[in-house]
Amino acid sequence: VVSVEERSSLLYECLSSLLRLGSAFPNLAPIIARLLLSVGLMISSTLSDDSRSYMLCQLETLRANSYSENNQIDNQLMKELTLNERNQICLLQIISILDKLVFQCSAQRHLYYSPRLI
């Protein structure tokens, strides 16, 4: 069991590995995407309305900059951020990883999930 305070930091550390795993084994991409969607929904439910508005503004910047392991925030700095800031950063990276996962692992460049499955 992972505490709420540690959840976003733990997931953040695993994101690049999940992308590599999905790229190496494309059949796992839908499972990884579902995991990321589920955790992303949990994290987004903890954000305030102001944080959600801020994140919507950040999506264009996120789309312009591709995900890179060089963009990763160091573990010590991550611990110094507030829980809300960690959740925002983690959620932005989840969106970026989902985009990369679909692009790299799906020939159709999209994944479909029935609303009941998410």
C-alpha positions in Angstrom: 0.0 0.0 0.0 1.4 3.4 -1.0 0.3 6.5 0.8 -1.3 9.4 -1.0 1.8 11.5 -0.5 4.0 8.9 -2.1 1.8 7.8 -5.0 2.6 10.6 -7.5 6.4 10.4 -6.7 6.3 6.6 -7.2 4.4 6.7 -10.4 6.6 9.6 -11.7 9.7 7.4 -11.3 8.1 4.6 -13.2 6.8 6.5 -16.2 9.8 6.2 -18.5 10.1 2.5 -17.7 6.4 2.0 -18.5 6.9 3.7 -21.9 10.0 1.5 -22.6 8.0 -1.6 -21.6 5.1 -0.7 -23.8 7.5 0.0 -26.7 9.3 -3.3 -26.3 6.0 -5.3 -25.9 3.2 -3.5 -27.9 0.7 -6.0 -26.7 1.1 -4.6 -23.2 0.4 -1.0 -24.4 -3.4 -1.1 -23.8 -2.8 -2.5 -20.3 -0.3 0.1 -19.5 -2.6 2.8 -20.9 -5.4 1.6 -18.7 -3.2 1.7 -15.7 -2.0 5.2 -16.5 -5.6 6.4 -17.1 -6.8 4.9 -13.8 -3.9 6.5 -11.8 -4.3 9.7 -13.7 -8.0 9.9 -12.8 -7.1 9.3 -9.1 -4.5 12.0 -9.1 -6.7 14.5 -11.0 -9.5 14.0 -8.5 -7.2 15.4 -5.8 -6.5 18.7 -7.7 -8.2 21.9 -6.9 -10.2 23.8 -9.6 -7.4 26.3 -9.9 -4.9 23.6 -10.5 -7.1 22.0 -13.2 -7.4 25.3 -14.9 -3.6 25.8 -14.8 -3.1 22.3 -16.2 -5.4 23.0 -19.2 -3.2 26.0 -20.0 -0.1 23.8 -19.7 -1.4 21.2 -22.2 -0.4 23.2 -25.3 3.1 23.6 -23.9 3.2 19.9 -23.2 2.1 19.0 -26.8 4.8 21.3 -28.2 7.6 19.7 -26.1 8.1 16.0 -26.5 8.7 13.9 -23.4 12.3 13.3 -22.7 14.0 11.5 -19.8 16.2 14.6 -19.6 13.1 16.5 -18.5 12.7 14.4 -15.4 12.8 16.2 -12.1 15.3 14.9 -9.7 14.0 12.9 -6.8 15.2 15.3 -4.1 13.5 18.3 -5.8 10.3 16.2 -6.2 10.3 15.6 -2.4 10.5 19.4 -1.8 7.4 20.2 -3.8 4.0 20.3 -2.3 1.6 17.4 -2.8 -0.5 19.5 -5.2 2.6 20.4 -7.3 3.8 16.8 -7.4 0.3 15.7 -8.6 0.3 18.3 -11.3 3.7 17.4 -12.6 2.9 13.7 -12.5 -0.4 14.2 -14.3 1.3 16.2 -17.0 3.9 13.5 -17.5 1.1 10.8 -17.6 -0.6 12.7 -20.4 2.7 12.9 -22.2 3.5 9.2 -21.7 0.1 8.2 -22.9 0.5 10.3 -26.1 4.0 8.7 -26.7 2.7 5.2 -25.9 -0.2 5.4 -28.4 2.1 6.9 -31.0 4.9 4.3 -30.6 2.8 1.2 -29.9 -0.4 1.4 -32.0 -0.4 1.2 -35.8 -3.7 3.1 -35.9 -2.2 5.8 -33.5 -5.2 5.5 -31.2 -6.6 3.2 -28.5 -10.3 2.7 -27.9 -11.8 1.9 -24.5 -15.4 1.5 -23.7 -16.3 4.1 -21.1 -17.1 1.2 -18.7 -13.5 -0.1 -18.9 -11.9 3.2 -17.7 
